[in-house]
Amino acid sequence: MVVVMIVLRLNTHSGVPPYLQIVQQVKHDIRFGLLKEGDKLPSVKEAVTMTAVNPNTVFKAYRELENQGIVRGQAGLGVFVLRQPTMPSSGVQAELAADLDSWLHKAQQAGLDDEAVEALFAIRMRNSKKG
């Protein structure tokens, strides 16, 4: 059992329900290697302390992650990462991150705020999946 301390953060202005923010953050942390197979998620008590949400919110997030087959709860021990998705090499990820950093800089220079950047990105993602 490996204990890795991630910090859960919630954006109260995002409009995304807190439990989904926790789900998304854990999935991102797994996808990008901050959490690996076998790592233990923060306990519900630790997560509540970090996020200032109701324990039921954390339970709901962990249950959703478990339903998706990403984590597994073990009674009395905690919640553990089951698997990591296949990802491109770290070199490819670094190149993509550099390209994205450059794009973000251009977007900021053009006057786009965070909300506009996120909206533009979401629209482009949807359109790219349509073909």
Secondary structure, 3 states (H helix, E strand, C coil): CEECCCCCCCCCCCCCCHHHHHHHHHHHHHHCCCCCCCEECCCHHHHHHHHCCCHHHHHHHHHHHHHCCCEEEECCCEEEECCCCCCCCHHHHHHHHHHHHHHHHHHHHCCCCHHHHHHHHHHHHHHHHHC
